Amino acid sequence: MDPIALPSNQPADRFYLGGHRISEFRGEVDSGPRTPEDWVASTTTVRGTDVGLTRLPDGSLLRDAIAGAPVEWLGADHVRAFGADTKLLVKLLDPGQRLPVHAHPGVAFASAHLGTTHGKAEAWYILAAGEVYLGLTRDVPFDELAALVEAQDIERMLGLMHRVEVAPGDTVYVPPGVLHAIGEGVLLAEVQEPEDLSILLEWRDFELDGLRDGHLGIGFDTALQAVEIRGRSADEVAGLIVRGAGNGSALVPAADEFFRLERVVVDGSRELEAGFAVLLVLGGELRLGTLALTRGSTVLVPHAAGPLLVQGTGELLAARPPAAPPGLA
């Protein structure tokens, strides 16, 4: 099995603007004004739809291909630990407007209330600078938070959150439950658990019905229980961020239980370890076997492809599932 270059996979008619810079980054025809997400190597659907799944060059769904040959795609150690679950979704995000304030549940809550096998931890690799909102600056009692949501008092809501400037090469880990919002103009690559689960606290200025869709169908009284209401200090928030990720692991260690992300600088040649991975080329001119890769290229790597020799000059991101726990191999 060889690595596979993938075109963009941008679900249409999302509730927020964006998408042009994804097309520009990937060197593709403009995808339209409401296509702000590129779901790369996706075995996940937009919640409540059949949209979002990646198709392979032969027309088959990646989800079905992995289910039919999990060891070849994911490796025996991974399958023993996690089954035929990739444990990973990679996205490109291009917000043409600030995203709404929201949070994602952890696996215990999602399993108990939504019947899913993952929560939605996520992390961002920043490609274009801007600002993000991350975590509360003080403890906010549940009743106060629920009142802000009901009133759609967005200005006060944002005023309760840490506002953080981010630059290209920074990474941000967002644990489950932590309130966050990505500012307009920030372009980023995201690694996450493979679920589409968002608890929306804000919808006032977006093309969505928050009263219907903001609580994942379980009501706000229940959904808001998954939101972290304790305040985090500035130092705690800073502890979720890596400034200017170097050559190697790009995320804080707390992210390792959910996914891994490595920045790889190539000057001549570089060998990547065997294993299921999604590669995103940040710049330069690289070659992987018969594949010529430039800025914006995305490559799906099956475990059976073995160790990879990347040649040329440039840099890329390698996103992987969590490592199988010791003792299960």
Secondary structure, 3 states (H helix, E strand, C coil): CCCEEECCCCCCCCCCCECHHHHHHHCCCCCCCECCEEEECCCCCCCCCCCCCCECCCCCEHHHHHHHCHHHHHCHHHHHHHCCCCCCEEEEECCCCCCCCEECCCHHHHHHHHCCCCCCCEEEEEEECEEEEEEECCCCCHHHHHHHHHHCCHHHHHHCEEEEEECCCCEEEECCCCCEEECCCCEEEEEECCCCCCEECCCCCCCCCHHHHCCCCCCHHHHHHHCCCCECCHHHHHCCEECCCCCEECCCHHHHHCCEEEEEEEEEEEEECCCCEEEEEEEEEEEECCEEEECCCEEEECHHHCCEEEEEEEEEEEEECCCCCCCCC
